[in-house]
Amino acid sequence: MSNMAERFGTMVFSDSVMSQRLPADTYRMLKRTIGGGHKLDPAVAGVVAEAMKNWAMEKGATHFTHWFQPMTGITAEKHEAFLRPKGDGRAIMEFSGKELIQSEADASSFPSGGLRATFEARGYTTWDPNSYAFIKDGVLCIPTAFCSYGGEALDKKTPLLRSMEALSRQAMRLVRLFGHEGATRVLANAGPEQEYFLVDAELLKKRRDLLYTGRTLYGTRPPKGQELEDHYFGVIKPRVAAFMKELDETLWQLGVSAKTEHNEAAPAQHELAPIYDVVNIAADNNQLTMEMMKKIAQKHGMECLLHEKPFAGVNGSGKHNNWSIATDTGVNLLEPGDTPAENAQFLLFLCAVLQAVDDFQEMLRISVASAGNDCRLGASEAPPAIVSVFLGEELTDILDAIENDTLAVPKEKTLLRVGVHTLPLSLIHI
């Protein structure tokens, strides 16, 4: 696709779109809200809503929805038309700042973890201005948090946004000690790799266990599994390649930076990895990725299985999260540099992460505990049922030296020699 760069994000009301369509004062105030956590002025919301509506209608949208993530494992949306009757038999297209900022949904049937009784139906969706609105299937989707009348979180996004604020607040105390005067907040970034299986749709219909549960519950093992690991990074079959091509193009238009795709270790298993982004945007993009995977697979006569362990005896599908923290000025706080033993900033944040993993390991386990994920624990390419941190030899030696009050001897770089003179040489740590 020659115009791939031009088509990226064309269905997203992104920062560049806002800078072009919003008055300068409105754009500046909105950026202040996003960057500094200030309360959004209702007047600003009205201007943003009008610009958002006009842009969406130019793209063919007729409805809008507050797009949220209740505790169901998938997203939810209630479509509202821009249409407003005038009373004289005609209608106008309208979208107010109030409709942009907040909506009241009938929330009685969503899981609440026992927080309230079923008849307490009031639930509110609130616009997350840090995550860009986008158009999907002719509907303007506005990413939102979902809370009860009393402020209890009823979704997956609200706790995430709260944790982002807590991390930024505490990390900024340390950032200021190291003289980063221009930084105003610390951002958590993630790049969630998504593994999945593709199965022929007609074959899937013959297996009711797969059809109803997303995984096999009975049957014998196939004569050939992943014993030879010959599927891993193997040549992608034409049918799968066509699926991947359409998936990439769809995700790129939605602003999802799908970057890497390949065959995974198990037969019929594959992986897609995006470029990292701020965690709440990365979480939104991962939900979009899974939804598009299932839709586009059906168009190609296949079904996409996202269960963590759909088949016994072979690898399950993980969601590997590449995580880091950085200032809003671009300083990676977990970057060791060339001399990690002398990098006090890196060592301080590294030790803070180690302390957090040790102190809050139960919370970490709870955050990933699910019926599906439990099927992966201790199995092929799956973590054990414990939480641990692997640092590598050099970082382990540095921390041991600090603990024992001895001199840390830095590892020198050495040439990676492969025995072929025509191949380029690389410097690595040993």
C-alpha positions, -999 to 999 in steps of 0.1 A, spaced: 0 0 0 19 30 -13 0 56 8 2 36 40 16 65 60 -12 88 47 -39 64 57 -26 58 92 -50 73 118 -75 85 92 -103 73 114 -90 89 146 -98 123 160 -61 127 168 -40 155 182 -31 166 146 -68 166 136 -77 186 168 -50 212 161 -64 218 127 -101 218 135 -102 235 169 -98 272 176 -63 279 190 -75 289 225 -98 258 227 -70 235 215 -46 250 241 -71 246 269 -78 210 259 -41 202 259 -38 217 293 -65 195 305 -50 164 290 -14 172 300 -19 187 335 -50 168 347 -70 200 350 -108 199 350 -124 203 316 -143 236 310 -178 228 297 -175 256 272 -144 239 258 -162 206 257 -190 221 236 -165 234 210 -147 201 209 -180 182 205 -191 203 175 -157 198 158 -157 161 165 -193 157 152 -185 176 119 -153 155 114 -171 123 121 -200 131 97 -175 139 69 -162 104 75 -197 89 71 -206 85 108 -243 89 117 -241 78 154 -219 83 184 -213 60 214 -195 61 247 -171 32 242 -162 16 276 -147 -16 291 -170 -32 317 -159 -62 337 -170 -86 309 -136 -89 292 -149 -71 261 -160 -36 252 -195 -21 254 -213 6 234 -247 21 231 -253 40 198 -270 74 197 -279 92 165 -267 127 159 -303 133 147 -325 158 166 -361 165 154 -369 202 151 -407 199 155 -416 210 120 -410 177 103 -373 184 98 -343 174 118 -308 188 126 -276 170 134 -265 178 169 -238 167 195 -234 187 227 -205 190 251 -226 174 278 -231 143 256 -194 142 249 -184 144 286 -208 121 303 -236 97 297 -259 77 320 -263 41 309 -286 14 322 -259 -5 340 -279 -30 360 -269 -60 339 -231 -54 339 -209 -73 364 -201 -52 395 -182 -76 417 -209 -74 444 -205 -36 447 -243 -30 445 -277 -46 441 -291 -52 406 -318 -26 409 -292 1 415 -289 6 377 -273 40 376 -239 39 359 -220 68 343 -196 68 314 -171 97 315 -149 108 286 -112 100 288 -97 129 268 -63 112 270 -75 85 246 -85 96 211 -120 92 197 -123 71 165 -148 59 139 -157 22 137 -184 9 115 -199 43 109 -200 52 146 -180 78 165 -165 59 194 -156 80 224 -133 61 249 -147 65 284 -144 53 320 -175 37 336 -183 43 373 -213 40 396 -232 69 412 -210 65 443 -178 65 424 -170 28 425 -152 15 394 -174 -7 372 -148 -12 345 -112 -19 337 -102 16 326 -110 35 358 -86 16 380 -60 20 352 -64 57 351 -62 60 389 -30 39 389 -15 61 362 -21 92 384 -8 75 415 24 64 397 30 98 382 25 116 415 50 94 434 75 91 405 76 129 400 90 132 436 120 113 425 122 129 390 126 163 406 155 151 427 174 143 395 168 178 381 143 172 353 128 206 356 108 205 324 89 173 333 54 176 346 43 140 348 55 104 345 38 82 320 35 44 320 39 29 286 30 -6 273 32 -26 242 8 -56 245 17 -84 221 -13 -104 211 -11 -141 203 -40 -159 187 -51 -190 168 -67 -191 134 -90 -221 127 -110 -230 96 -146 -219 103 -161 -251 88 -139 -273 110 -148 -252 141 -185 -259 136 -178 -296 141 -164 -290 175 -191 -278 200 -165 -274 228 -145 -249 207 -177 -233 195 -192 -228 229 -162 -223 251 -133 -212 229 -112 -242 239 -111 -280 235 -126 -300 264 -122 -335 249 -104 -354 221 -70 -370 214 -38 -352 205 -30 -347 168 -2 -369 153 19 -338 150 21 -309 174 49 -284 180 75 -310 188 98 -298 159 90 -261 165 88 -258 127 58 -235 128 77 -208 148 87 -179 125 79 -201 96 66 -190 62 32 -175 65 5 -193 45 -12 -172 18 -46 -174 35 -32 -162 68 -11 -135 50 -43 -121 34 -59 -120 68 -29 -102 83 -28 -77 54 -64 -67 59 -60 -66 97 -30 -43 94 -47 -19 71 -78 -18 93 -58 -12 125 -36 14 109 -67 35 99 -78 32 136 -44 45 147 -32 12 161 5 8 153 5 -29 143 42 -35 137 53 -71 139 35 -103 128 47 -139 126 39 -175 131 40 -185 168 53 -218 182 21 -239 181 5 -249 148 -21 -224 136 -9 -199 162 3 -164 153 12 -131 170 8 -94 164 28 -68 183 22 -30 182 46 -2 190 43 8 226 20 36 237 7 52 269 -10 24 289 -46 36 287 -43 41 249 -25 8 246 -53 -10 265 -79 6 242 -59 -4 211 -56 -39 223 -94 -42 227 -97 -29 191 -71 -53 179 -89 -83 194 -123 -72 180 -109 -67 145 -90 -100 146 -123 -119 151 -143 -98 126 -117 -100 98 -110 -137 104 -146 -145 96 -144 -126 63 -116 -150 54 -135 -181 63 -117 -186 96 -123 -181 133 -99 -163 156 -95 -180 190 -83 -156 217 -87 -180 247 -55 -183 267 -53 -221 262 -76 -234 234 -57 -266 228 -41 -290 253 -5 -301 247 6 -270 228 14 -234 236 -14 -211 249 -18 -175 238 -2 -150 260 -6 -112 260 30 -102 267 32 -66 280 64 -47 274 62 -21 301 82 10 310 79 44 326 91 77 312 87 114 318 65 135 295 97 150 281 109 116 268 133 104 295 130 66 300 134 61 337 142 24 333 170 30 307 202 16 323 225 34 298 261 23 290 271 24 327 242 11 348 264 7 379 269 45 379 233 54 369 217 64 402 184 74 386 180 40 369 191 20 400 166 39 422 136 33 399 148 -3 393 148 -10 431 114 7 434 100 -17 409 116 -47 427 102 -35 460 67 -31 445 67 -66 430 78 -80 463 53 -60 484 23 -63 461 28 -97 445 -7 -108 456 -23 -78 438 -2 -86 407 -15 -122 407 -51 -111 413 -48 -87 383 -42 -115 359 -62 -142 376 -90 -156 354 -105 -189 345 -88 -187 311 -54 -175 322 -52 -202 349 -52 -228 321 -18 -214 310 0 -214 343 30 -237 343 23 -250 308 40 -245 274 54 -209 272 35 -198 302 46 -183 335 47 -204 367 22 -196 394 47 -173 411 58 -137 404 95 -132 399 119 -107 383 148 -117 361 176 -91 359 203 -107 340 239 -113 352 252 -77 351 223 -61 370 223 -89 395 260 -83 402 254 -46 406 226 -50 431 246 -77 450 275 -52 452 252 -25 466 237 -49 492 272 -61 503 288 -27 501 314 -39 477 327 -24 445 306 -32 414 328 -43 385 311 -32 352 309 -57 324 329 -48 294 315 -50 259 329 -76 237 326 -84 200 300 -110 190 319 -134 168 299 -159 147 328 -173 127 318 -158 94 340 -129 83 315 -114 59 289 -108 87 290 -75 106 304 -75 141 283 -62 170 292 -51 205 274 -69 233 277 -71 271 289 -105 285 
